[in-house]
Amino acid sequence: MYIEDIRLINFRNYNSLNIKLNKNMNIFIGKNAQGKTNLLESIYICATGGSFRTNRDRELINFYKNEAYIGANVNFNENKRLIEIKLDRNRQKRVKINRVELDNLKELNSGLNVVIFSPEDLKIVKDGPSERRNFLDLSISQIRPVYKYNLNRYNKILYQRNNLLKSNKSKNDIINLIEIFDIQMAKTGTEIILSRKEFLNRLSNESYIIHKQLTSKDEKLDLNYISNVDFYNKNKNEIENNFLKKLKSNVRKDLMTGSTEIGPHRDDIEIKINNMNTRAFASQGQQRTIVLSIKLSQVEIIYMEKGVYPVLLLDDVFSELDGERRKYLSKSFNKMQTIITSTDLLGLEELEKMDKSIFYIDEGEIVYKE
């Protein structure tokens, strides 16, 4: 799987861009704020339908324009697919696959898989639970379209339940009415918990092995799913029943706060090195190594699921790794198309002998290619 070319019109700071990509290695060089990350963002949107930087589609459109376009030709073992995203300030974005428009954006399954590693990913380790949940949700959605459906459904039910909790109805009326939402939440939420648990078990096993190799066997990385719904050694029906009981027992507390405290929207991932919580003590170097281990594990899981490697996007991180970790990461590059951004070529010496194209970006334009 690789992207043959990408075309941008009025996307972020790109007025017009049309470039062919190397199916192996692509390096984009430029100062900060020239459009390097914007280019990676456009590729990510083709894969997932959404940005990794914002939930507001309007922010993706050039400030002085009302519409924007992203188009990518993707090669899947010689079967080609054109993915097109059209953005408009006055209407919902439209997606076309091979020039056929999707009726519903939730149907998006472009077939393009990507894994991105950026400085922002350190938030997975050091920030709050929402960052880790977001990482899980985006990762699972790429390989399990039904998960994205369940997640959208769950969020809709959660929104309706919270609105009921905040309504002007009497407490007794709310308690009588809320049961229908509780039943739906428990059913859909259980599916989400089970999917997260299964994915995280695989991710933990893969990242444990990679992390030991990256740290010369000095560190043992463990990832554990933490939920306020009891799921340990429980089957699907037991988890659903436990979920429903907790929602009912907590309803008066929910009424006081006006929000739902029980469910996967409050869950977390515990990240440990040598049985110590990394959020409290991990250095920035350790954080980078943890994220690198997790991202490379994600690459392998996508390969196991899809039979092809994803496109790897590295946003200003390769040169930030030490020599050993750069060397380890670069061994993966011959498996898949890789797109790297950097402010200069320093720290990219490991890539010198690889088949690659180098692009120089200045103010949203490719000014030179070698």
Buried (B, 14 or more C-beta within 10 A) or exposed (E): BBBBEBBBBBBBBBBEBEBEBBBBBBBBBBEEEBBBBBBBBBBBBBBBBBBBBEEEBEEBBBEEEEBBBBBBBBBEEEEEBBBBBBBBEEEEBEBBBEEEEBEEEEEBEBBBBBBBBBEBBBBBBBEEBEBBBEBBBBBBBBBBBEBBBBBEBBBEBBEBBBEBBEEEBEEEEBBEEBEEBBBBBBBBBBBBBBBBBEBBEBBBEBBBBBBBEBBEEEBEBBBEBEBBBBBEEBEEEEBBBBBBBBBBEBBEEBBEEEBBBBBBBBBBBBBBBEEEEBBEEBEEEBBBBBBBBBBBBBBBBBBEEBEBBBBBBBBBBBBBBEEEBBEBBBEBBEBBBBBBBBBEEEBBEBBEEBEBBBBBBEEBBBEEEE
